[in-house]
């Protein structure tokens, strides 16, 4: 009720004004805090000289971002540019062999980067899951896939397998975990799709062509085997009208995003400030709330940039890769939250939807979510903070369903039925605002630290109650209403498009 209901334009304008003002006020507090802390001793390791023509120090606390776009920038550009050139040449000369070219180039890149023993290690996991797929038993394939994944996440097997990498370099651990983890998920997808289609036998060559596609190999995103195989097997791929323009636009947007993040880090030290709890505790409540929110937004931007670069290359290869994740700003439900759409699609297809069905029954939903987060915990690497993150997000996902079921029956349903559609939308937005901050807190635990999360929760809920608590909830309520309005507009546009396609 109230989902497709429009609110008065003046009311939406007020929400936009409140939200803009609050973000600007919080941003001003963060900017001043960054200026004050630039020369602190605790910031010395992660705030260093940045671009000379900006004349300010830069937050370099995220070593992955720094490595990708400084020391490893040329290597990444060289590898992906080589892939694009060889792919284009092969598509022009022998398009029916392009899948083989992708695999050969990817395998050679892995060989040159990580060494021959690492390549043989991954091939052994590929062969093991291929043999399991011949049995036609999905439970065996999924079980062996999770055992393979555990061997890359738990000692002593992880230490033993890490010894297969040749040489030592800055991103060695990141590439090792990324390449091996995604390899296991891809091989498991291949095995499960083979079991789902017993009338069509896929070969080991199909698996290798799928696994060693270089743009997806180390960092994802992951495409399920059925989608990848169908797209890469097209003998003469044809581009849709305007597709090249969209690819160029995506590439340009990725470059702009990279530069914008670098410039942002010269003025806002959002990754360094949380590491100094003594300094963070002196921030105003508004700045602290903005700091917590900006940490999640940055994680989304980081994923969007990485997947945007990779997806641009994949689209040049006539593939339709998974989209970047939804921005945290446009979310207020645990059911819609994910930071990697490819892994989310993989988990939903093989675990969550398979067990939970339509996700309308409480017990199947609980079992499905527990199984999904158990595998997610294994994927992230079991440790105390990951256990806590999984428990909190699993609870949040189920709690949404429990509240929904409770609202559909008894007195609550009667109360909502007595409200106008606009008032129903406002009431739901209040609960959406509270859910939004639960989502931020539950994910801040893993993206930053438990201590910083406790500080934010204590300031917003205890020492800041009721002024700060109500102010933050009202600003969030305004944001949720704007998101709902966008959802309503998109839904109406989709309905209009469907009406146009119907025959008269």
HUVEN-V68311 format. One record per residue. PHI is phi in whole degrees, -180 to 180 (NA if undefined). Layout:
phi:PHI
phi:PHI
//
This chain:
phi:NA
phi:83
phi:-69
phi:-101
phi:-90
phi:-87
phi:-100
phi:-56
phi:-61
phi:-64
phi:-66
phi:-66
phi:-63
phi:-64
phi:-61
phi:-63
phi:-66
phi:-63
phi:-64
phi:-62
phi:-64
phi:-66
phi:-65
phi:-65
phi:-66
phi:-65
phi:-64
phi:-63
phi:-64
phi:-69
phi:-63
phi:-65
phi:-66
phi:-65
phi:-66
phi:-69
phi:-95
phi:-58
phi:-107
phi:-69
phi:-62
phi:-68
phi:-92
phi:-61
phi:-76
phi:-113
phi:-120
phi:-129
phi:-55
phi:-108
phi:-66
phi:-64
phi:-78
phi:-88
phi:74
phi:-133
phi:-75
phi:-126
phi:-76
phi:-120
phi:-68
phi:-89
phi:-67
phi:-64
phi:-61
phi:-63
phi:-66
phi:-60
phi:-111
phi:-129
phi:-68
phi:-103
phi:-61
phi:-66
phi:-65
phi:-64
phi:-63
phi:-64
phi:-66
phi:-71
phi:-65
phi:-61
phi:-62
phi:-62
phi:-65
phi:-66
phi:-65
phi:-64
phi:-62
phi:-68
phi:-64
phi:-76
phi:-88
phi:-143
phi:-62
phi:-70
phi:-106
phi:-65
phi:-65
phi:-66
phi:-65
phi:-57
phi:-67
phi:-65
phi:-65
phi:-64
phi:-64
phi:-66
phi:-65
phi:-66
phi:-61
phi:-73
phi:-85
phi:-109
phi:97
phi:-66
phi:-70
phi:-67
phi:-62
phi:-65
phi:-61
phi:-67
phi:-63
phi:-66
phi:-67
phi:-61
phi:-64
phi:-60
phi:-75
phi:-66
phi:-62
phi:-63
phi:-66
phi:-68
phi:-72
phi:75
phi:-107
phi:-60
phi:-63
phi:-69
phi:-65
phi:-67
phi:-64
phi:-67
phi:-63
phi:-69
phi:-66
phi:-64
phi:-65
phi:-62
phi:-67
phi:-95
phi:-118
phi:-123
phi:-78
phi:-90
phi:-65
phi:-65
phi:-66
phi:-65
phi:-72
phi:-64
phi:-69
phi:-79
phi:-78
phi:-89
phi:83
phi:-139
phi:-151
phi:-60
phi:-95
phi:-58
phi:-65
phi:-64
phi:-67
phi:-62
phi:-68
phi:-66
phi:-63
phi:-72
phi:-64
phi:-67
phi:-60
phi:-64
phi:-64
phi:-66
phi:-66
phi:-66
phi:-61
phi:-58
phi:-64
phi:-69
phi:-69
phi:-65
phi:-68
phi:-74
phi:-128
phi:-64
phi:-77
phi:-127
phi:-89
phi:-90
phi:-96
phi:-63
phi:-63
phi:-62
phi:-65
phi:-67
phi:-64
phi:-72
phi:-75
phi:-97
phi:-74
phi:-58
phi:-55
phi:-95
phi:-65
phi:-87
phi:-119
phi:77
phi:-72
phi:-96
phi:-103
phi:-65
phi:-60
phi:-61
phi:-69
phi:-63
phi:-63
phi:-65
phi:-78
phi:-79
phi:-88
phi:-66
phi:-67
phi:-130
phi:-65
phi:-124
phi:-85
phi:-73
phi:-64
phi:83
phi:-66
phi:-62
phi:-63
phi:-66
phi:-65
phi:-63
phi:-63
phi:-65
phi:-64
phi:-64
phi:-65
phi:-65
phi:-63
phi:-62
phi:-64
phi:-62
phi:-66
phi:-65
phi:-65
phi:-62
phi:-66
phi:-57
phi:-69
phi:-78
phi:-117
phi:-126
phi:-95
phi:-72
phi:-93
phi:-87
phi:-56
phi:-63
phi:-75
phi:-109
phi:-63
phi:-63
phi:-72
phi:-63
phi:-68
phi:-90
phi:-69
phi:-62
phi:-58
phi:-64
phi:-67
phi:-67
phi:-63
phi:-64
phi:-65
phi:-63
phi:-64
phi:-67
phi:-64
phi:-72
phi:-63
phi:-62
phi:-61
phi:-67
phi:-60
phi:-60
phi:-67
phi:-64
phi:-67
phi:-60
phi:-70
phi:-65
phi:-65
phi:-65
phi:-65
phi:-62
phi:-64
phi:-63
phi:-69
phi:-63
phi:-90
phi:66
phi:-107
phi:-115
phi:-75
phi:-60
phi:-74
phi:-61
phi:-68
phi:-68
phi:-69
phi:-59
phi:-64
phi:-96
phi:-121
phi:-149
phi:-129
phi:-63
phi:-65
phi:-101
phi:-94
phi:-161
phi:-107
phi:-148
phi:-66
phi:-64
phi:-66
phi:-60
phi:-63
phi:-63
phi:-65
phi:-65
phi:-70
phi:-98
phi:-130
phi:-63
phi:-72
phi:-64
phi:-91
phi:-84
phi:62
phi:-87
phi:59
phi:-114
phi:-103
phi:-67
phi:-67
phi:-58
phi:-66
phi:-63
phi:-64
phi:-64
phi:-70
phi:-63
phi:-63
phi:-64
phi:-74
phi:-65
phi:-69
phi:-62
phi:-61
phi:-65
phi:-64
phi:-76
phi:104
phi:-58
phi:-165
phi:-58
phi:-69
phi:-71
phi:-58
phi:-64
phi:-59
phi:-65
phi:-63
phi:-64
phi:-73
phi:-64
phi:-63
phi:-60
phi:-64
phi:-74
phi:-61
phi:-58
phi:-67
phi:-62
phi:-65
phi:-62
phi:-64
phi:-66
phi:-73
phi:-86
phi:-132
phi:68
phi:-62
phi:-63
phi:-65
phi:-68
phi:-63
phi:-66
phi:-64
phi:-80
phi:-86
phi:-72
phi:-64
phi:-66
phi:-68
phi:-62
phi:-64
phi:-67
phi:-64
phi:-64
phi:-68
phi:-62
phi:-67
phi:-63
phi:-65
phi:-65
phi:-66
phi:-61
phi:-75
phi:-64
phi:-63
phi:-63
phi:-63
phi:-65
phi:-91
phi:-65
phi:-56
phi:-91
phi:-78
phi:-126
phi:-157
phi:-66
phi:-64
phi:-67
phi:-62
phi:-63
phi:-62
phi:-62
phi:-62
phi:-65
phi:-71
phi:-81
phi:-104
phi:-110
phi:-68
phi:-93
phi:-78
phi:-98
phi:-61
phi:-64
phi:-58
phi:-69
phi:-64
phi:-65
phi:-66
phi:-67
phi:-62
phi:-65
phi:-57
phi:-60
phi:-65
phi:-64
phi:-63
phi:-67
phi:-65
phi:-62
phi:-66
phi:-66
phi:-61
phi:-63
phi:-64
phi:-64
phi:-64
phi:-66
phi:-63
phi:-65
phi:-64
phi:-65
phi:-64
phi:-65
phi:-65
phi:-67
phi:-78
phi:-70
phi:-69
phi:-78
//
